[in-house]
């Protein structure tokens, strides 16, 4: 029996990919400009990109797409007569028996692509022109001086070995998240363990190759995230105790071997740590009301809130909230005017490198009769919405250029790296100001565009 066959449906999220690669699919209304004002410019073609993955007679499911941290390179998996193969920069690589699409990962500098495959009965990690035997996943540290591997062989079903720089650091469990700290000195992962005759469980572990800094298990857990100074680690956890279905957020002060735990909630989102200091925030729910918790203090309660974002100086906390079917931007519990963008369309948000602009990835859910999973994607910057695309992928370094955004879009089966100028005269603080009817830039064909307020609720 193939030892990985039972885990084929399990997703592996690698930090950096989880945040930067999200796929949105569907038939689109395309254009280089949006009536809302966000202007896009194509920088270069990244080659062909699949729109659908399965047989035309079956419901389509989008292929996972992997982009480099700067968005300059794209890779994905496709089926061939001889098995499956990876396509990188438009060029197909050798075919293998099986390829683990979620293992696709570019190195931090974007020069190398790694992925795990099954070649007959052998499991191999492909890294450029090199191959690492008896391995399934590989992760590089930000400084590229350290490599973490997941070892798995068909001789021991359910037995995995985590190896850091050639030294075994843990055993058992299929990875849910693998991540290095920003200073490259610590490695953390979340894993799921399934043993015949026992209830499955998950755990989070953090090591440096010599010392285990943290290790805790529960029924469920989220992806661990490091603070910017690499001195703290946070994640969400569903403990294995008598208080069923109650989630907590765990904050580990790695420098002091101190572990803090939040009160139990009905639901919590993934925690967010500030860039300055070690402030912690997350979305939580009690009953039918949601709210944002900042450093243990509960904010105003709403029917729905998004995951929060800290300002660059950590003095402000930004999120979106819905009340009475109206969506508003909220900063430090101060509400802005009503937004035309429904809260369920906001799928991710982040600040640009200078901390001035808030960028959101939108799912506009334009469904078609032929494709039940069709979804248009768009980008919004400081409340200004860009044009629709088949897919939108946000790279890790999307906002490192002052006043400009870089991201990847897919239209008609071709991927493009595009740049968009941040709206002139606006910052994220503009979302707190009353809306003004500014003239929209002239589009080549206005019929190609659909404004966000024309969307119907699902």
Secondary structure, DSSP 8 states (H G I E B T S, - for coil): --TTGGGTT---EETTHHHH-----S-----SB-TTS-BEEEEEEEEE--S--S-TTS------EEE-TTS--EEEEEEETTEEEEEETTEEEEEESEEEEEEEEE-TTSS-EEEEEEETTEEEEEETTEEEETEEEEEE-TTSS-EEEEEE-TTSTT-EEEEETTEEEEES-EEEEEEE-TTSS-EEEEEEE--TTS--EEEEEEE-SS-EEEEEEESEE---EE-TTSSEEEEEEE-SSSSTT-EEEEEEETTTTEEEE---BSEE---EE-SSTT-EEEEEEETTEEEEEETTEE---BSEE---EE-TTSS-EEEEEEETTEEEEEETTEEEEEESS-GGGEEEEEE-TTS--EEEEEE-----SS-TT---EEEEETTEE---BSEEE--TTTT-STTEEEEEEEETTEEEEEEEE--TT--GGGGGS----------S-GGG---GGG----
